[in-house]
Amino acid sequence: MASSIARRVQKRRDALRAAGLRPVQIWVPDTRRPGFSEECRRQARLVAVSDRADRDLDAFLDAALDDLDRAPE
């Protein structure tokens, strides 16, 4: 049984590689880890303070939205 599953997985991987794709491993923060939520809040506060202090940010964001509005569909 396990060899049948392994063959099916290998066949799928081979098909993906033949389509020009390659596997990539991505490590992300463990959201279950103690302190994760507190760290997110801490970083969000730092960003908010920084954003409020950046006088050019609103103009930059408005210009970016204007560019999106003018983008061809």
C-alpha distances in whole Angstrom, upper triangle without the diagonal:
4,5,5,7,9,10,11,13,14,15,17,19,20,21,23,25,26,28,29,28,26,25,27,27,29,30,32,34,33,34,33,36,39,42,40,42,45,44,44,47,49,48,48,52,53,52,54,57,56,56,59,61,60,63,61,58,59,61,58,55,58,58,54,54,57,55,52,54,56,53,52,49
4,5,5,6,9,10,11,12,14,15,16,18,20,21,22,24,26,27,25,24,22,24,23,26,27,29,31,30,32,31,33,36,39,37,39,42,42,41,44,46,45,46,49,50,49,51,54,53,53,57,58,57,60,59,55,57,58,55,53,56,56,52,52,55,53,50,53,54,51,50,48
4,5,5,6,9,10,10,12,14,15,16,18,20,21,22,24,26,24,23,21,24,24,27,28,31,33,32,34,34,35,39,41,39,42,45,44,43,46,48,47,48,51,51,50,53,56,55,55,58,60,58,61,60,56,58,59,56,54,56,56,52,53,55,53,50,53,54,51,50,48
4,5,5,6,9,10,11,12,14,15,17,19,20,21,23,25,23,23,21,24,24,27,29,31,34,32,34,34,36,40,42,40,42,45,44,43,47,48,47,48,51,52,50,53,56,55,54,58,59,58,61,59,56,57,58,55,53,55,55,51,51,54,52,49,51,53,49,48,46
4,5,5,6,9,10,11,12,14,15,17,18,20,21,23,21,20,18,21,21,24,25,27,30,29,30,30,32,36,38,36,38,41,40,39,43,45,43,44,47,48,47,49,52,51,51,54,56,55,57,56,52,53,55,52,49,52,52,48,48,51,49,46,48,50,46,46,43
4,5,5,6,9,10,10,12,14,15,16,18,20,21,19,18,16,19,19,22,24,26,29,28,30,30,32,36,38,36,38,41,40,39,43,44,42,43,47,47,46,48,51,50,50,54,55,54,57,55,52,53,54,51,49,52,51,48,48,51,48,46,48,49,46,46,43
4,5,5,6,9,10,10,12,14,15,16,18,20,19,18,17,20,21,24,26,29,32,31,33,34,35,39,41,39,41,44,43,42,45,47,45,46,49,49,48,50,53,52,52,55,57,55,58,56,53,54,55,52,50,52,52,48,49,51,49,46,48,49,46,45,43
4,5,5,6,9,10,11,12,14,15,17,19,17,17,16,19,20,23,26,28,31,30,32,32,34,38,40,37,39,42,41,40,43,45,43,44,47,48,46,48,51,50,50,53,55,53,56,54,51,52,53,50,48,50,50,46,46,48,46,43,46,47,43,42,40
4,5,5,6,9,10,11,12,14,15,17,15,14,13,16,17,19,22,24,27,27,28,29,31,35,37,34,36,39,38,37,40,42,40,40,44,44,43,45,48,47,47,50,52,50,53,51,48,49,50,47,45,47,47,43,43,46,44,41,43,44,41,41,38
4,5,5,6,9,10,10,12,14,15,14,13,12,16,17,20,23,25,29,28,31,31,33,37,39,36,38,41,40,38,42,43,41,42,46,46,44,47,49,48,48,51,53,51,54,52,49,50,51,47,46,48,48,44,44,47,44,42,44,45,42,41,39
4,5,5,6,9,10,10,12,15,14,14,14,17,19,22,25,28,31,31,33,34,36,39,41,38,40,43,42,40,44,45,43,44,47,47,46,48,51,50,49,53,54,52,55,52,49,50,51,48,46,48,48,44,44,46,44,41,44,44,41,40,38
4,5,5,6,9,10,11,13,11,12,12,15,17,20,23,25,28,28,30,31,33,37,38,35,37,40,39,37,41,42,40,40,44,44,42,45,48,46,46,49,51,49,51,49,46,47,48,44,42,45,44,40,41,43,40,38,40,41,37,37,34
4,5,5,6,9,10,11,9,9,8,12,14,17,20,23,26,27,29,30,32,36,37,34,36,39,37,36,39,41,38,39,42,42,40,43,46,44,44,47,49,47,49,47,44,45,46,43,41,44,43,39,40,42,39,37,40,40,37,36,34
4,5,5,6,9,10,9,10,11,14,17,20,23,26,30,30,32,34,35,39,40,37,39,42,40,39,42,44,41,42,46,45,43,46,49,47,46,50,51,49,52,49,46,48,48,45,43,45,44,41,41,44,41,38,41,41,38,37,35
4,5,5,6,9,9,10,12,16,18,21,24,27,30,31,33,34,36,40,41,38,40,43,41,39,42,44,41,42,45,45,43,45,48,47,46,49,51,49,51,48,45,46,47,43,42,44,43,39,40,41,39,36,39,39,35,34,32
4,5,5,7,5,7,9,12,15,18,21,23,27,28,30,32,33,37,38,35,36,39,37,36,39,40,38,38,42,41,39,42,45,43,42,46,47,45,47,45,42,43,43,40,38,40,39,36,36,38,35,33,36,36,32,32,30
4,5,5,5,6,8,12,15,18,22,24,28,29,31,33,34,38,39,36,38,41,38,37,40,41,38,39,43,42,40,43,45,43,43,46,47,45,48,45,42,44,44,40,39,41,40,36,37,39,36,34,37,37,34,33,31
4,5,7,9,12,15,19,22,25,28,31,33,35,37,38,42,43,39,41,44,42,40,43,45,42,42,46,45,43,45,48,46,45,49,50,48,50,47,44,46,46,42,41,43,41,38,39,40,37,35,38,38,34,33,31
4,6,9,12,15,18,21,24,26,30,32,33,35,37,41,41,38,39,42,40,38,41,43,40,40,43,43,40,43,46,44,43,46,47,45,47,44,41,42,43,39,38,39,38,35,35,37,34,32,34,34,30,29,28
4,7,10,13,17,19,23,25,29,30,32,35,36,40,40,37,38,41,38,36,40,41,38,38,42,41,38,41,44,42,41,44,45,43,45,42,39,41,41,37,36,38,36,33,34,36,32,30,33,33,29,29,27
4,7,9,13,15,19,21,25,27,28,31,32,36,36,33,35,37,35,33,37,38,35,35,39,38,36,38,41,39,38,42,43,41,43,40,38,39,39,36,34,37,35,32,33,35,32,30,33,33,29,29,27
4,7,10,13,16,19,23,25,27,29,30,34,34,31,33,36,33,32,35,36,33,34,38,37,35,38,40,38,38,42,42,40,43,40,38,39,40,36,35,38,36,33,34,36,33,31,35,35,31,31,30
4,7,10,13,16,20,21,23,25,27,30,31,28,30,33,30,29,33,34,31,32,36,35,33,36,39,37,37,40,41,40,42,40,37,39,40,36,35,38,37,33,34,37,34,32,35,36,33,33,32
4,6,10,13,17,18,21,23,24,27,28,25,27,29,27,26,29,30,27,29,32,31,30,33,35,33,33,37,38,36,39,37,34,36,37,34,32,35,35,31,32,35,32,31,34,35,32,32,31
4,7,10,13,15,18,20,20,24,25,22,24,27,24,23,27,28,25,27,30,29,28,31,34,32,32,36,37,36,39,37,34,36,37,34,33,36,35,32,33,36,34,32,35,36,33,34,33
4,6,10,12,15,17,18,21,22,18,21,23,21,20,23,24,22,23,26,26,25,28,30,29,29,32,33,32,35,34,31,33,34,31,29,33,33,29,30,33,31,30,33,34,32,33,32
4,7,9,12,14,14,18,18,15,18,20,18,17,21,21,19,21,24,24,23,26,28,27,28,31,32,31,35,34,31,33,35,31,30,33,34,30,31,35,33,31,35,36,34,35,34
4,6,9,12,12,15,15,12,14,17,14,14,17,18,16,18,21,21,20,23,25,25,25,28,30,29,32,31,28,30,32,29,28,31,32,28,29,33,32,30,33,35,33,34,33
4,6,9,8,11,11,8,11,13,11,11,14,15,14,16,19,19,19,21,23,23,24,27,28,28,32,31,28,30,32,30,28,32,33,30,30,34,33,31,34,37,35,37,36
4,5,6,9,10,8,10,13,12,12,15,16,16,17,20,21,21,23,26,26,27,29,31,31,35,34,31,33,35,33,31,34,36,32,33,37,36,34,37,39,37,39,38
4,6,8,9,6,8,11,10,10,13,15,15,15,18,20,20,22,24,25,25,28,30,30,33,33,30,31,34,32,30,33,34,31,32,35,35,33,35,38,36,38,37
4,6,9,7,9,12,12,12,15,17,17,18,21,22,23,24,27,28,28,31,32,33,36,37,33,35,38,35,33,36,38,35,35,39,39,36,39,42,40,42,40
4,6,6,9,11,11,12,14,15,16,18,20,21,22,24,26,27,28,30,32,32,36,36,33,35,38,36,34,37,39,36,36,40,40,38,40,43,42,44,42
4,6,8,9,10,12,13,14,16,17,19,20,22,23,25,26,28,29,31,32,36,36,33,35,38,36,35,38,40,37,38,41,41,39,42,45,43,46,45
4,6,5,6,9,10,10,12,14,15,17,18,20,21,23,24,26,27,29,32,33,30,32,35,34,32,35,37,35,35,39,39,37,40,43,42,44,43
4,6,5,6,9,10,11,12,14,16,17,18,20,21,22,25,26,27,31,31,28,30,33,31,29,32,34,32,32,36,36,34,37,39,38,41,40
4,5,5,6,9,10,11,12,14,15,16,18,20,21,23,25,26,29,30,27,28,31,30,28,31,33,30,31,34,35,33,35,38,37,40,39
4,5,5,6,9,10,11,13,14,15,17,19,20,21,23,25,28,29,26,28,31,30,28,31,33,31,32,35,36,34,37,40,39,42,41
4,5,5,6,8,10,11,12,14,15,17,18,20,21,23,26,27,24,26,29,28,26,30,31,29,30,34,34,33,35,38,37,40,39
4,5,5,6,9,10,11,12,14,15,16,18,20,21,24,25,22,23,27,25,23,26,28,26,27,30,31,29,32,34,34,36,36
4,5,5,6,9,10,10,12,14,15,16,18,20,23,24,21,23,26,25,23,26,28,27,27,31,31,30,32,35,35,38,37
4,5,5,6,9,10,11,13,14,16,17,19,22,23,21,23,26,25,24,27,29,27,28,32,32,31,34,36,36,39,39
4,5,5,6,9,10,11,12,14,16,17,20,21,18,20,23,22,21,24,26,24,25,29,29,28,31,33,33,36,36
4,5,5,6,9,10,10,12,14,15,18,19,16,18,21,20,18,22,24,22,23,26,27,26,28,31,31,34,33
4,5,5,6,9,10,11,12,14,17,19,17,18,21,21,19,22,25,24,24,28,29,28,30,33,33,36,36
4,5,5,6,9,10,11,12,16,17,15,17,20,20,19,22,24,23,24,27,28,28,30,33,32,36,36
4,5,5,6,9,10,10,14,15,12,14,17,16,15,19,20,19,20,24,24,24,26,29,29,32,32
4,5,5,6,9,10,13,14,12,13,16,16,15,18,20,19,20,23,24,24,26,29,29,32,33
4,5,5,6,9,12,14,12,14,17,17,17,19,22,21,22,25,26,27,28,31,31,35,36
4,5,5,6,10,12,10,12,15,15,15,18,19,19,21,23,24,25,27,29,29,33,34
4,5,5,8,9,7,9,12,12,11,14,16,16,17,20,21,21,23,26,26,30,31
4,6,7,10,9,10,13,13,13,15,18,18,19,21,23,24,25,27,29,32,33
4,6,9,9,11,13,14,15,17,19,19,21,23,24,25,27,29,30,34,35
4,6,6,8,10,10,12,14,15,16,18,20,21,22,24,26,27,30,32
4,6,7,8,10,11,13,14,16,17,18,20,22,23,25,26,30,32
4,6,5,6,9,10,11,12,15,16,17,19,20,21,23,27,29
4,5,5,6,9,10,11,12,14,15,17,18,20,21,25,26
4,5,5,6,9,10,11,12,14,15,16,18,20,24,25
4,5,5,6,9,10,10,12,14,15,17,18,22,24
4,5,5,6,9,10,11,13,14,16,17,20,22
4,5,5,6,9,10,11,12,14,15,19,20
4,5,5,6,9,10,11,12,14,18,20
4,5,5,6,9,10,11,12,16,18
4,5,5,6,9,10,11,14,16
4,5,5,6,9,10,13,15
4,5,5,6,9,12,14
4,5,5,6,10,12
4,5,5,9,10
4,6,8,10
4,6,9
4,6
4
